[in-house]
Amino acid sequence: MTSVRIACKFPRFSLDVDFAIPAGITALFGPPDSGKTVILDAVAGLTRPAAGRILLDDAIVFDAQSRVHLPARRRHCGYIFRKDALFPHLTLRGNLRFAVRRLPRLERHRRIAETLERFDLASAADARPSELTAAQKLRAAVARAVMAEPKLLLVDDCPADESLLRLVACPTLLVTADLDLCCSAAGQLLLIENGRILQRGSPREVLDRPESVEAARLLGIRNLFHGTIAALDPGRNSSRLEFGDFALTGPYIPSHFRGDQVWVAVPSAALRVHPAGIAAPPNSVAVNLVRVSPRAASVRLEFEHSIFADIPHEEFARQKDNKGWQVEFPPAALRIL
């Protein structure tokens, strides 16, 4: 496990993060300019802060006050950049040879042969980067990085998929804008905003239980409602929440009182829609449809009161001619922030 502690100031930006990177992949997720790539560059030694301190595994690698700045080559980090970083004048085999150039000749040849097979690059070993496909270039860049046996691999928002990342054995810090990749490949997810960690945990825990309005917004949750607790019933494990335009029944909210104001987040895929005129299911709200937005795997329905529901295409085809709509809020889907 690698520990990272960064408390630094850059021109117009400050970074203050403290986290551990266990075996496997830790994903950094956040909006543009939130500090994700700056974290990678600070760890790798590719940037020099104006002030502050950086520690890797409790060892100081940068300290502005004492003028310590361990060079990148001594931090033992591999780095996969967004753009192709292969040496254009070398073949693919030559690029891999560069990573293990200090090994004895026989060991070097063995490692190169094994890596070419492992990353499915043997057929392109003698090609130059300009002759490789984009997928081959990416696999070659990852192969070259891991051949040097880094203590930590840094991956900056490149189109690496789960199958490629599985080939990496060392702890990996991954910047990505793909939440599906976070869930399929990462063991830990860090939500980053303004150079700070908003929330951390397994991807499923973070997605299912955002801890703040800011975290919910970063995760793309559109249904965010500010309301008042109208009733609490611990015996029935329920609460009554009023939002001005509508009211909902939710789970019991511990450590709160009647009259408290709370934020509630509800994933759009958790909502159910029904035509008006039928017996209203429990926890339903009668609403007018504002907008229909077809998507690849679903249809997003936007209703009044800023209510969003994602439903399968087949379901929308059955209900698209509804004269009116009801949106059902399953109580278990309500997340109290």
FENURUR-V675343 format. One record per helix or strand of 3 or more residues. SS is the DSSP state (2 for helix, 1 for strand). FROM is the first residue (numbers start at 1). TO is the last residue. If there is no record, write none. Layout:
SS:FROM:TO, SS:FROM:TO
This chain:
1:2:10, 1:13:21, 1:25:30, 2:36:44, 1:51:56, 1:59:63, 2:72:74, 1:77:80, 2:92:99, 2:105:118, 2:122:124, 2:129:131, 2:134:147, 1:152:156, 2:162:165, 1:172:175, 2:179:185, 1:188:193, 1:196:201, 2:203:208, 2:213:218, 1:223:233, 2:234:236, 1:238:242, 1:247:251, 1:261:266, 2:268:270, 1:272:275, 1:284:287, 1:289:294, 1:299:303, 2:304:306, 1:307:311, 2:313:319, 1:325:328, 2:331:333
